Amino acid sequence: MGSPKKDQNKGFFSAMTSGLSLFGNAMHRSVNGLLGYEGVEVINPEGGKEDAEEEAHRGRWKQEERESYWKMMHKYIGSDVTSMVTLPVLIFEPMTMLQKIAELMEYSYLLDQADECEDPYLRLVYASSWAISVYHAYQRTWKPFNPIIGETYEMVNHGGITFISEQVSHHPPMSAGHAENEHFTYDVTSKLKTKFLGNSLDVYPVGRTRVTLKRDGVVLDLVPPPTKVNNLIFGRTWVDSPGEMIMTNLTTGDKVVLYFQPCGWFGAGRYEVDGYVYNAAEEPKILMTGKWNESMSYQPCDMEGEPLQGTELKEVWHVADTPKNDKFQLEERQRAEKRTREGKGHQFTPRWFDLTDEISATPWGDLEIYSFNGKYTEHRATVDSSDSIDEVDMASIEFNPWQYGNLSTE
């Protein structure tokens, strides 16, 4: 069963449609061949009819920088540029992909609530709202740095959670992460596939995310939608994620299907998410609606997907205020660490994750799965029991300056 789209004649939630079918019909206003660059598309989701040329001159690039970068990048149109292109530092934000993975833990209380919830459908409301919560961070349109191989990021005692992630492969770039508290365990193997389109970039999440709720042993599997980064060179950069997000309860067969509306003319539909929680027989039980940059709400529904009489929408998640002045620098330290590894002829083996024999099929390609091996828990206990890091038996581990996420860069 598909996802809902808005239909004023049939009711807000009654029309069902395939997830990606509307993307090609979105009413994006664009300018082709702008400034003599054929194939360049500049999209302003809030724009009027007369500001196309003005919009093209907005953004982070100076005119001479745009021309130089365009000459370098146009040959990669249609290619996967995940790891084959050296990108200017101008487009990066001062964090790595490992930290980006950790952002999913900001609203982890929703997984705690899912674990405590006895209603199997409301449980999926909490868990899927947790999955949506990270999308508000996509409003930051800067690219995170690719971690160097073996780089790790650690977050300790965030609401009782211990989180560890590691860059387990360089070509292609792959990350693995594990988080745990008294309510859930979270495991992810992440590999991105991209398609460069000139002034935009399609990003396909070739990854596997699994959440295990500890009370009942329920296992949840997440398939996120693709993402499109618009106006990389010309215009103001912005992000859209049109398509379906599916979270499946592998234990019961229940699932939630949420449709991320594509951004249309004058920003119509931008940020909007609508969908249903279904039972194993694919009958709608709860409708969900909201905006991925603001909040999500839910309401019980009938077999036609219409809200039940006598019920009302209830908010389940609301975005928190964004911290200010939270930037630091990583580029030079990553380059120095890479030179050190190459100078030593280091043959890398992931420290906290093991490559399994399992291959997981995703909508965008097969994925090799890395499994948390538990060694980090033992190591963390050793560190915590020592008076200082100097007392740890350094013969048993290779020191990695990126192992501790709060390492000062001043």
TIMIBA-100531 format. One record per residue (C-alpha): residue in three letters; x, y, z. Coordinates in steps of 0.1 Angstrom, whole numbers, padded with zeros to 4 digits, always signed. Example, Ala and Ser with C-alpha at 12.3 -4.5 7.8 and 13.67 -1.06 7.14 Angstrom:
! TIMIBA-100531
ala+0123-0045+0078;ser+0137-0011+0071;
END
This chain:
! TIMIBA-100531
met+0000+0000+0000;gly+0013+0034-0009;ser+0015+0067+0009;pro-0011+0095+0011;lys-0011+0127-0009;lys-0034+0156-0002;asp-0067+0156-0021;gln-0092+0182-0010;asn-0121+0165-0028;lys-0116+0130-0012;gly-0104+0140+0022;phe-0070+0149+0035;phe-0057+0114+0039;ser-0079+0093+0016;ala-0059+0094-0016;met-0031+0068-0019;thr-0002+0071-0043;ser+0033+0058-0051;gly+0061+0075-0033;leu+0083+0088-0061;ser+0057+0093-0088;leu+0051+0130-0081;phe+0087+0141-0081;gly+0089+0145-0118;asn+0057+0166-0118;ala+0068+0191-0092;met+0063+0227-0104;his+0099+0238-0099;arg+0107+0272-0114;ser+0141+0270-0131;val+0165+0288-0154;asn+0184+0268-0180;gly+0215+0279-0198;leu+0219+0307-0173;leu+0249+0329-0180;gly+0259+0306-0209;tyr+0262+0274-0188;glu+0239+0249-0206;gly+0222+0224-0184;val+0226+0245-0153;glu+0193+0247-0133;val+0186+0273-0106;ile+0156+0266-0084;asn+0141+0291-0060;pro+0112+0273-0041;glu+0099+0306-0028;gly+0107+0327-0059;gly+0085+0348-0082;lys+0086+0350-0119;glu+0110+0379-0123;asp+0139+0371-0099;ala+0155+0341-0117;glu+0187+0359-0127;glu+0190+0376-0093;glu+0185+0343-0076;ala+0213+0327-0096;his+0238+0353-0082;arg+0229+0345-0046;gly+0247+0319-0025;arg+0281+0312-0012;trp+0301+0316-0044;lys+0318+0346-0059;gln+0314+0348-0097;glu+0350+0339-0105;glu+0348+0309-0081;arg+0316+0297-0097;glu+0332+0298-0132;ser+0363+0280-0120;tyr+0344+0253-0102;trp+0319+0248-0130;lys+0348+0242-0155;met+0362+0215-0131;met+0329+0198-0123;his+0309+0197-0155;lys+0328+0166-0167;tyr+0314+0147-0137;ile+0277+0153-0146;gly+0258+0120-0143;ser+0286+0104-0121;asp+0288+0093-0085;val+0310+0118-0069;thr+0310+0104-0034;ser+0347+0099-0032;met+0362+0106-0066;val+0363+0144-0065;thr+0383+0168-0043;leu+0358+0195-0033;pro+0366+0230-0021;val+0365+0236+0017;leu+0341+0264+0011;ile+0311+0240+0008;phe+0319+0221+0040;glu+0306+0224+0076;pro+0330+0218+0105;met+0319+0183+0113;thr+0323+0148+0099;met+0298+0122+0087;leu+0304+0103+0119;gln+0290+0132+0139;lys+0262+0135+0114;ile+0251+0099+0123;ala+0252+0108+0160;glu+0226+0136+0154;leu+0200+0109+0152;met+0204+0106+0190;glu+0192+0141+0197;tyr+0156+0130+0201;ser+0163+0095+0214;tyr+0137+0099+0241;leu+0112+0090+0213;leu+0128+0055+0211;asp+0125+0053+0249;gln+0088+0060+0246;ala+0085+0035+0218;asp+0100+0008+0240;glu+0077+0017+0269;cys+0046+0018+0247;glu+0022-0012+0248;asp+0002-0001+0217;pro+0021-0017+0187;tyr+0009+0011+0163;leu+0016+0040+0186;arg+0050+0024+0191;leu+0057+0030+0154;val+0045+0066+0157;tyr+0072+0073+0183;ala+0099+0054+0164;ser+0092+0069+0130;ser+0090+0104+0145;trp+0125+0097+0158;ala+0136+0089+0123;ile+0121+0121+0109;ser+0137+0142+0136;val+0171+0143+0120;tyr+0158+0159+0088;his+0156+0193+0104;ala+0194+0193+0104;tyr+0193+0191+0066;gln+0185+0228+0066;arg+0222+0232+0071;thr+0232+0229+0035;trp+0269+0225+0041;lys+0286+0191+0034;pro+0301+0172+0063;phe+0337+0160+0059;asn+0344+0124+0049;pro+0361+0108+0079;ile+0395+0093+0073;ile+0396+0056+0075;gly+0397+0044+0112;glu+0384+0077+0125;thr+0360+0073+0153;tyr+0335+0095+0171;glu+0323+0089+0206;met+0293+0103+0226;val+0290+0093+0262;asn+0261+0095+0286;his+0237+0115+0263;gly+0205+0108+0282;gly+0220+0075+0293;ile+0231+0067+0258;thr+0266+0055+0248;phe+0273+0060+0210;ile+0303+0050+0190;ser+0308+0053+0152;glu+0338+0044+0130;gln+0348+0049+0094;val+0352+0013+0083;ser+0360+0019+0046;his+0376+0046+0025;his+0366+0035-0011;pro+0337+0035-0010;pro+0333+0057+0021;met+0314+0036+0047;ser+0306+0043+0083;ala+0292+0020+0110;gly+0275+0031+0143;his+0262+0016+0175;ala+0242+0032+0203;glu+0226+0017+0233;asn+0208+0025+0265;glu+0184+0006+0288;his+0155+0009+0263;phe+0171+0002+0228;thr+0200-0006+0207;tyr+0207+0012+0174;asp+0229-0002+0146;val+0237+0013+0113;thr+0259+0006+0083;ser+0260+0037+0061;lys+0271+0041+0025;leu+0260+0070+0003;lys+0256+0068-0035;thr+0254+0101-0054;lys+0246+0114-0089;phe+0260+0148-0098;leu+0236+0167-0121;gly+0255+0200-0126;asn+0239+0224-0102;ser+0223+0197-0081;leu+0232+0164-0064;asp+0210+0134-0059;val+0219+0114-0027;tyr+0208+0078-0023;pro+0211+0063+0012;val+0225+0028+0006;gly+0225+0019+0042;arg+0208-0003+0068;thr+0194+0010+0101;arg+0181-0013+0127;val+0166-0005+0161;thr+0159-0032+0187;leu+0135-0023+0215;lys+0146-0042+0245;arg+0114-0047+0265;asp+0098-0070+0239;gly+0128-0076+0215;val+0110-0058+0187;val+0133-0051+0157;leu+0126-0021+0135;asp+0141-0016+0100;leu+0143+0019+0084;val+0144+0028+0047;pro+0148+0066+0043;pro+0139+0085+0011;pro+0166+0099-0013;thr+0177+0135-0009;lys+0183+0162-0035;val+0207+0191-0029;asn+0197+0220-0052;asn+0218+0250-0063;leu+0253+0237-0055;ile+0270+0264-0077;phe+0244+0289-0087;gly+0218+0303-0063;arg+0211+0296-0027;thr+0216+0259-0018;trp+0186+0241-0003;val+0177+0205+0003;asp+0146+0184-0005;ser+0138+0147+0003;pro+0109+0137-0019;gly+0097+0102-0016;glu+0088+0075+0009;met+0102+0067+0043;ile+0093+0032+0054;met+0098+0017+0089;thr+0089-0019+0093;asn+0084-0039+0125;leu+0103-0071+0114;thr+0088-0089+0144;thr+0051-0083+0137;gly+0049-0071+0101;asp+0034-0038+0110;lys+0048-0007+0093;val+0046+0030+0088;val+0049+0046+0054;leu+0055+0084+0054;tyr+0055+0104+0022;phe+0078+0134+0020;gln+0061+0159-0003;pro+0082+0173-0031;cys+0087+0211-0030;gly+0064+0227-0056;trp+0058+0262-0070;phe+0063+0290-0045;gly+0074+0264-0019;ala+0041+0246-0019;gly+0044+0213+0000;arg+0079+0220+0012;tyr+0088+0202+0044;glu+0054+0184+0046;val+0052+0147+0056;asp+0020+0126+0056;gly+0015+0090+0061;tyr-0001+0061+0079;val+0008+0033+0104;tyr-0005+0000+0090;asn-0010-0034+0105;ala+0004-0065+0090;ala-0026-0068+0067;glu-0018-0033+0054;glu-0049-0017+0069;pro-0044+0019+0081;lys-0046+0024+0119;ile-0030+0058+0126;leu-0025+0088+0103;met+0005+0110+0108;thr+0011+0145+0095;gly+0035+0173+0100;lys+0067+0190+0087;trp+0101+0175+0090;asn+0116+0209+0100;glu+0090+0216+0127;ser+0069+0188+0143;met+0049+0156+0138;ser+0014+0147+0150;tyr-0008+0117+0149;gln-0045+0107+0150;pro-0064+0073+0150;cys-0081+0066+0116;asp-0107+0043+0101;met-0102+0017+0074;glu-0105+0044+0047;gly-0077+0064+0063;glu-0100+0092+0076;pro-0097+0105+0112;leu-0119+0088+0137;gln-0147+0109+0150;gly-0142+0121+0186;thr-0104+0120+0182;glu-0079+0149+0176;leu-0044+0154+0163;lys-0018+0150+0190;glu+0018+0163+0187;val+0044+0137+0192;trp+0076+0156+0184;his+0087+0192+0181;val+0121+0205+0170;ala+0143+0220+0196;asp+0161+0253+0193;thr+0193+0251+0174;pro+0225+0257+0194;lys+0245+0288+0184;asn+0282+0291+0177;asp+0288+0254+0176;lys+0315+0253+0149;phe+0351+0241+0150;gln+0378+0231+0124;leu+0389+0196+0112;glu+0403+0198+0076;glu+0440+0202+0084;arg+0439+0176+0112;gln+0423+0150+0090;arg+0449+0156+0063;ala+0478+0152+0088;glu+0463+0120+0102;lys+0460+0106+0067;arg+0496+0114+0059;thr+0507+0097+0091;arg+0488+0065+0083;glu+0501+0064+0047;gly+0536+0070+0059;lys+0534+0040+0083;gly+0520+0018+0056;his+0491+0011+0079;gln+0468-0017+0068;phe+0435-0007+0083;thr+0411-0030+0101;pro+0381-0015+0118;arg+0385-0015+0156;trp+0350-0016+0170;phe+0330-0032+0140;asp+0335-0065+0121;leu+0327-0070+0085;thr+0301-0098+0083;asp+0292-0122+0055;glu+0257-0106+0052;ile+0248-0086+0021;ser+0217-0064+0025;ala+0196-0054-0006;thr+0185-0017-0006;pro+0165+0002-0032;trp+0198+0018-0045;gly+0222-0012-0044;asp+0236-0039-0022;leu+0253-0031+0011;glu+0280-0050+0031;ile+0270-0051+0067;tyr+0294-0043+0096;ser+0284-0055+0131;phe+0293-0040+0164;asn+0318-0064+0181;gly+0315-0053+0217;lys+0352-0045+0221;tyr+0344-0008+0225;thr+0324-0015+0257;glu+0354-0033+0272;his+0377-0005+0262;arg+0354+0022+0275;ala+0353+0004+0309;thr+0391+0004+0310;val+0393+0041+0303;asp+0366+0049+0329;ser+0384+0029+0356;ser+0417+0046+0350;asp+0427+0079+0366;ser+0438+0092+0332;ile+0442+0081+0296;asp+0479+0078+0302;glu+0473+0048+0325;val+0456+0027+0298;asp+0477-0001+0284;met+0487+0016+0251;ala+0502-0016+0239;ser+0467-0031+0235;ile+0454-0003+0213;glu+0466+0021+0187;phe+0460+0057+0198;asn+0437+0075+0175;pro+0434+0113+0181;trp+0399+0112+0165;gln+0387+0086+0189;tyr+0374+0111+0214;gly+0348+0134+0198;asn+0355+0163+0222;leu+0391+0166+0212;ser+0400+0203+0212;thr+0410+0219+0179;glu+0422+0252+0193;
END
